[in-house]
Amino acid sequence: MEIRGSLGPDPRAVGEARRLTETTLRAWGLAALSETACLLVSELMTNALLPARSGAEIVLHCGPDGGRIGVCGTSPLGRKGS
């Protein structure tokens, strides 16, 4: 299972990413991981958004071998993944 979201260069995007993470984890039956995952997403989104002042993409992946959270800035000056 995988969910992707593109978020704009707005400080409110951090909250949107947290809500996407919490909603997705609940839907996947992984609500117990929500608090830790949301903290991680907040840090990654802040790191992606602030330096370049551009948007970011978040990817939430859950498979048989575990899960993955990825955040990547969308600056036209280059991509820096977290």
C-alpha positions as CSV (number, residue, x, y, z in Angstrom):
1,M,0.0,0.0,0.0
2,E,1.2,3.5,-0.8
3,I,-0.1,7.0,-0.4
4,R,1.5,10.1,-2.0
5,G,0.7,13.7,-1.4
6,S,2.1,16.9,-2.9
7,L,2.0,19.9,-0.6
8,G,2.6,23.6,-1.3
9,P,5.3,25.9,0.1
10,D,3.1,27.0,3.0
11,P,3.9,26.4,6.7
12,R,0.4,24.9,7.0
13,A,1.6,22.0,4.8
14,V,3.3,20.5,7.8
15,G,-0.1,20.1,9.6
16,E,-1.6,18.8,6.3
17,A,1.2,16.1,6.1
18,R,0.6,15.1,9.8
19,R,-3.2,14.8,9.1
20,L,-2.5,12.7,6.0
21,T,-0.2,10.5,8.0
22,E,-2.6,10.0,10.9
23,T,-5.6,9.3,8.6
24,T,-3.6,6.8,6.5
25,L,-2.2,4.9,9.4
26,R,-5.6,4.6,11.0
27,A,-7.0,3.3,7.7
28,W,-4.2,0.8,7.5
29,G,-4.9,-0.4,11.1
30,L,-1.7,1.1,12.4
31,A,-3.0,3.9,14.7
32,A,-0.6,2.8,17.4
33,L,2.2,4.2,15.3
34,S,0.5,7.5,14.6
35,E,2.1,9.7,17.3
36,T,5.7,8.7,16.5
37,A,5.0,8.9,12.7
38,C,3.5,12.3,12.9
39,L,6.4,13.6,14.9
40,L,8.8,12.2,12.2
41,V,6.7,13.7,9.4
42,S,6.7,17.2,11.1
43,E,10.5,17.2,11.3
44,L,10.9,15.9,7.7
45,M,8.4,18.4,6.2
46,T,9.9,21.3,8.1
47,N,13.4,20.3,6.8
48,A,12.1,20.0,3.3
49,L,10.0,23.2,3.2
50,L,12.0,25.8,5.0
51,P,15.4,25.9,3.3
52,A,14.1,26.1,-0.3
53,R,10.8,27.7,0.4
54,S,9.2,25.3,-2.0
55,G,6.7,22.5,-1.8
56,A,7.3,19.0,-0.8
57,E,6.0,15.5,-1.6
58,I,5.3,12.9,1.1
59,V,5.1,9.2,0.5
60,L,3.7,6.7,3.0
61,H,4.4,3.0,2.2
62,C,3.4,-0.1,4.0
63,G,4.3,-3.6,2.8
64,P,5.0,-7.0,4.1
65,D,8.6,-6.1,5.1
66,G,7.6,-3.0,7.1
67,G,6.8,0.7,6.4
68,R,8.5,3.7,5.0
69,I,7.9,7.5,5.3
70,G,9.6,9.7,2.7
71,V,9.6,13.4,2.2
72,C,11.2,15.2,-0.7
73,G,11.4,18.9,-1.4
74,T,10.1,20.1,-4.8
75,S,12.5,23.0,-5.3
76,P,13.4,23.6,-9.0
77,L,17.0,24.1,-7.7
78,G,17.4,20.4,-7.0
79,R,15.8,17.7,-4.9
80,K,16.9,16.8,-1.5
81,G,15.3,13.7,0.0
82,S,14.8,13.1,3.7
